[in-house]
């Protein structure tokens, strides 16, 4: 293994001057121009290179140049338009990371439709819920997931299932190709281009309405901070259906001309092999992957000296672990902060300006407040809920004006539900969580969704779900269960029941039987007592 000592790598050590105005934290980076263009136009520009490799399918080795991608996007967009996809129409997309994902995503956007990105490990019930909520008229799914897709489409708003890859009896993406079209005219400030689902600060999954301008603004903001160099190659293992993979990896990297190597699922040995084979310089990760890089003996079997930066997001990463991984691999490990409702980045480490434990500095064109529980704005080193205002803040939750109003106040600040602080250098740190979401390997697991399911078990009288710390996963969903009189304690029965109805990352991992669930006078579950 050929490692370059970390202290010999170029690392930017600049510390920015903190900018504040009446307890409003501002970005230390000058505002960036946000072009009034549609998302696909921003990502691929007016004249994409015909020779530069845009995407490499890590599973098959297949390659796509920028010109080939754009050609396929325009032809599929023409076919989608002929099939009735237009402004106001939603299309579900369910597939793992692959170049075809990008083609479908941007073809729908080019035709003026809205993409609702679906977790490919969802069961039919979960997929059907999202399809109906998004009022999707078409579902495009990779052929390996067709059985689930067809089952989910039954009883939904979907009138046709289209496959990525040939399946007898169904139209494929290739069959759907038509005459190429250009971008259908849309109001970039109002038109929802993508509708991912998030539990927000609490509750069941909600459609997050992100406009073309939301997405374009955040790409312009984040790429001003992430700082790519010509000829870079990035490994994309974080799922494109998730806002992190969708915007930071797929769209953000392509917009900067970075070659994207896709992985359908994470495997440490395959990831290391692809880094070595393709000279990967940028690796976007989540804390469990960083932990593996710090600890796995497999790292010693591969040449990873091409890595220039590892960027961790989706969940907090401890400073000690980040430094351990950095010295093990031989490149800086930095992190950022964001959420689906922010398209997603509000904070990031600028270039390689690493500060252990920090989530980076505020993105340009963004304002922040730190507000204590009694409503008082905090200054430097004060802790409170992080509020964020900027062009990346979502349009709102689909068909949920009350939930939108609870999250975005009258002044346009989005209340994140996370407790944070700023230091005197303008770096932000997440220190706690107001919201109750469980973070399992970077995925959001809403306790309310699991509680609503568990309580339907025939032996269960009451239930509360919390996250308990675990070094590899971050948190494990744990259910505190009150049984009905005469029922026997059988934790496997509870866990298996849940596993039949939810995606794998939402499974209950631990069960504890209790006599009662602690609740407030208003009936709200007192999760802190359960954690204690």
Buried (B, 14 or more C-beta within 10 A) or exposed (E): EEBBEBEEBEBEEEBBEBBEEEBBBBBBBEBBEBEEBBBBBBBBBEEBBEEEBBBBBBBEEEBBBBBBBBBBBBBBBBBBBEBEBEBEBBBBBBBBBBBBBBBBBBBBBBBBBBBBBBBBBBBBBBBBBBBBBBBBBBBBBBBBBBEBBBBBBEEBBBEBBBBBBEBEEBBBBBEBBBEBBEBBEBEBEEBBBBBBBBBBBBBBBBBBBBBBBBBBBBBBBBBBBBBBEEEBBBBBBBBBBBBBBBBBBBBBBBBBBBBBBBBBEBEBEBBBBBBBBBBBBBBBBBBBBBBBBBBBEBBEEBBBBBBBBBBBBBBBBBBEBBBBBBBBBBBBBBBBBBBBBBBBBBBBBBBBBBBBBBBBBBBBBBBBBBBEEEEEBBEBEBBBBBBBBBBBBBBBBBEBEEBBEBBBEEEEBBBBBBBBBBBEBBBBBBBEBBBBBBBBBBBBBBBBBBBEBBEEBEBBBBBBBBBBEBEEBBBBBBBBBBBEEEBEEBBEBBBEBBBEBBBEBBBBBBBEBBEEBBEEEEEEBEBEEBEE
